[in-house]
Amino acid sequence: MDTKKLRQKILDLAIHGKLVPQDPNDEPASVLLERIRAEKERLIKEGKIKRSRKTTKTSDDACDKQEVPFEVPSGWVWTIINEVGNIVTGGTPQKDIKEYYGGSIPFYKPNDLEQGINTLTAADHLSILGFEQSRKLPINSVLVTCIGATIGKTGRILKEGTCNQQINAVIHNQSINPLYLYYILVSEYFQHLIRSNASATTLPILNKSNFSKLRIPLPPLAEQQRIAAEIKRWFNLIDIIEQGKADLQITIKQAKNKILELAIHGKLVPQDPNDEPASELLKRINPKAEITCDNGHYYPKLPYSIPYNWVWVPHNNIINIIGGAQPPKSQFREYFSDGYIRLYQIRDYGESPLPVYIPIETATKQTKKGDILLARYGASLGKVFRAEAGAYNVAMAKASVKYFNLIDENYLYFFYLSNIYQEKILSISRTAQAGFNNGDFVTMFFPLPPLTEQRRIAENIEHLFIILKTIEENL
């Protein structure tokens, strides 16, 4: 279930007047709007708020029938956001005056709006002196980021405070339900308005003037309250679904780890006495092979006890870790041509591949399809990929088995997903760019089962992982 789409569908129904029934006894929104305008005029005369340059042009004029984005029910009106509240842009007190900072008054910035409908805290705070230099925002003000990559991010504050200049704040009129206003502003309709009206530059900006003119559908106050309550009820149910989904995803991850743990301990599939023991397999393939020990009971430094027909082998005795190569970007091409080969980078094994090709003669590190690649550093450290045919760059290393028919490639893949490798990787102290190398695995041991058991283990893991993936996709 796509809960994000479900939330937007509920908001879409709400702003179209289809979430709750209309009540003919409700005071029409047009009357409500006239009362809001009268209240605004009073505040302007008292000097409590400034007159907008657009106040002389009513929202009814601005939102004639030809201009409205969609039809709304009888009793509703289209208006501009400036009509339902006072729009202010935040600011930052002088940073060199230390007395302005470090108090208890929230100084809201775009990152604080991640909290959404209940923005309770801010990372930074002002003193009373700093607050006196700032725009004061009362409880229930709705804050919208209007610049940069996070443009449109919205939050409703539950503690009086102020905000910086990246945010436009809507201090709603008392005749507007603040929750309804928040839900309008986070709807896909309004978020699209923000994006489409922002300046078309590398740094999108929606200034206060243009923000104030964005149009919103306004129901009667009583219906606003019913809509807000109904949205909240639905969103609470979705929260429960999402929490259950998150809990199940954690359980699925734990189940995968448990399956891998059972597999490398020899407890996922039964042993077959007819299988050629791993020690004999190893000596047959390499008569000079040194077998450390076949059981952790008798060799203290081995990780744990393994089945009678398995053997512990030093990782580097049977597997080479071969780091990738980084050709100069001047050799990159976006399209394939004769004499070129695909260079795979970590991003190419994710959701946003960006193919590049390099001359074959410079592709010193290559893989065939199905080879195992290990991410070497950074945020991707610990990730394991099944390679495509091509070259691979320095951000990855290839795990290459030294002897033919010793290790099943699928079993090897699952070994690198297991905690033996993953914990080893976490223990390696390297800079972000250095990554690991072959020498880092000198002390790591590899649990080697009989070859036929390796295949049974890999098939069993694949079967169980497919079941778990099906469950996950249907959440």
Order of alpha helices (4+ residues) and beta strands (2+ residues): alpha-alpha-alpha-beta-beta-beta-beta-alpha-beta-beta-beta-beta-alpha-alpha-alpha-beta-alpha-alpha-beta-alpha-beta-beta-beta-beta-beta-beta-beta-beta-alpha-alpha-beta-alpha
